[in-house]
Amino acid sequence: MKYPYESAVIKEEVPVFALMTSVKYVAMHWHDRIELLLVLKGQIHAYVGREEYVLVENDLLLINSNEVHGVESDQENKLLLIQIPIAFIKKFYSNIENESFHCQSFLSMDQQSYNIIRPCLLN
């Protein structure tokens, strides 16, 4: 199955796209940006590749660049979504396209690292 490429206009001076939003349905798609989802309220279902994750308040998920993903929810929710273009990271780390990150707070018993990340995203 083919999935659409999601395009976002990002200014070069501030190449990070941030949005606080609520979600009912976002179709499966992909893009060349790393995406962080932080659930501020409610519950969502996030789909990454063939995996389905149920995220609730304070859950944090990182979606790697070029990973097919989508989101849906039938509940009231509020999310913080942050996208960082790979092209921007590449200016500082040329091998970024060969990296894969694993940041799924809801799968970890140890929340210490995530408790450091969450306030950084909100400030």
C-alpha positions as CSV (number, residue, x, y, z in Angstrom):
1,M,0.0,0.0,0.0
2,K,1.3,3.5,-0.8
3,Y,1.0,6.2,1.8
4,P,1.1,10.0,1.1
5,Y,4.1,12.1,1.9
6,E,3.1,14.8,4.4
7,S,4.6,18.2,3.6
8,A,5.0,21.1,6.1
9,V,6.3,24.6,5.5
10,I,9.1,25.3,8.0
11,K,11.0,28.5,8.1
12,E,14.8,28.1,7.9
13,E,15.5,30.4,10.8
14,V,13.4,28.2,13.2
15,P,13.3,24.8,11.5
16,V,11.1,23.1,14.1
17,F,7.4,22.7,13.6
18,A,5.4,22.6,16.9
19,L,1.7,22.3,17.3
20,M,-0.7,21.9,20.2
21,T,-3.8,20.1,18.8
22,S,-6.5,17.6,19.3
23,V,-6.9,14.6,17.0
24,K,-9.8,12.5,15.7
25,Y,-8.1,11.0,12.7
26,V,-4.8,11.4,10.9
27,A,-4.4,9.0,8.0
28,M,-1.3,6.9,7.7
29,H,1.5,9.1,6.1
30,W,5.3,9.7,6.3
31,H,7.7,12.6,6.1
32,D,11.4,13.3,6.4
33,R,11.2,14.7,9.9
34,I,11.5,13.2,13.4
35,E,8.2,13.6,15.2
36,L,7.6,13.7,18.9
37,L,4.1,13.2,20.3
38,L,3.4,14.1,23.9
39,V,-0.2,13.4,25.1
40,L,-1.3,16.3,27.4
41,K,-4.8,15.1,27.9
42,G,-6.9,12.1,27.0
43,Q,-6.0,9.0,25.0
44,I,-5.0,8.3,21.4
45,H,-4.1,5.3,19.3
46,A,-0.9,5.8,17.4
47,Y,0.0,3.5,14.5
48,V,3.7,3.2,13.5
49,G,4.3,0.8,10.7
50,R,2.4,-2.3,11.7
51,E,2.4,-1.5,15.5
52,E,-0.5,0.1,17.4
53,Y,0.2,1.9,20.6
54,V,-2.4,3.3,23.1
55,L,-1.0,6.5,24.6
56,V,-2.5,8.3,27.6
57,E,-1.7,11.5,29.4
58,N,2.1,12.1,29.8
59,D,3.0,9.4,27.3
60,L,5.8,10.3,24.9
61,L,6.4,8.7,21.5
62,L,9.1,9.5,19.0
63,I,8.4,8.6,15.3
64,N,11.5,8.3,13.2
65,S,11.9,10.0,9.9
66,N,10.3,8.2,7.0
67,E,8.3,5.9,9.2
68,V,4.7,5.4,8.1
69,H,2.4,6.5,10.9
70,G,-1.1,7.8,11.8
71,V,-3.2,8.7,14.8
72,E,-6.9,8.3,15.8
73,S,-9.0,8.8,18.9
74,D,-12.7,8.8,19.8
75,Q,-12.0,10.5,23.1
76,E,-11.3,14.2,23.9
77,N,-7.5,14.7,23.8
78,K,-4.8,17.3,23.5
79,L,-1.4,16.6,22.0
80,L,1.9,18.5,21.6
81,L,3.4,17.6,18.3
82,I,7.0,18.6,17.4
83,Q,8.7,17.8,14.1
84,I,12.4,18.3,13.4
85,P,13.6,18.1,9.8
86,I,16.3,15.6,9.1
87,A,18.0,18.2,6.9
88,F,18.4,20.5,9.9
89,I,19.9,17.8,12.1
90,K,22.2,16.8,9.2
91,K,23.9,20.2,9.5
92,F,25.2,19.1,12.9
93,Y,25.3,15.3,12.5
94,S,25.9,14.1,9.0
95,N,25.0,10.4,9.7
96,I,21.5,11.2,11.1
97,E,19.8,9.3,8.2
98,N,21.4,6.1,9.4
99,E,20.1,6.5,13.0
100,S,16.9,5.1,14.5
101,F,15.6,6.3,17.9
102,H,13.5,4.4,20.4
103,C,11.5,6.7,22.7
104,Q,8.3,5.1,23.9
105,S,7.7,6.2,27.5
106,F,4.6,4.0,27.8
107,L,6.8,0.8,27.3
108,S,9.3,1.7,30.0
109,M,9.1,1.2,33.8
110,D,11.9,3.7,34.3
111,Q,10.5,7.1,33.7
112,Q,13.5,9.1,34.9
113,S,14.8,10.1,31.4
114,Y,11.3,10.8,30.2
115,N,10.7,13.1,33.2
116,I,13.6,15.2,32.0
117,I,12.4,15.4,28.4
118,R,8.7,16.2,29.1
119,P,9.3,19.7,30.7
120,C,11.9,20.6,28.0
121,L,9.2,20.0,25.3
122,L,6.7,22.2,27.1
123,N,8.9,25.2,27.8
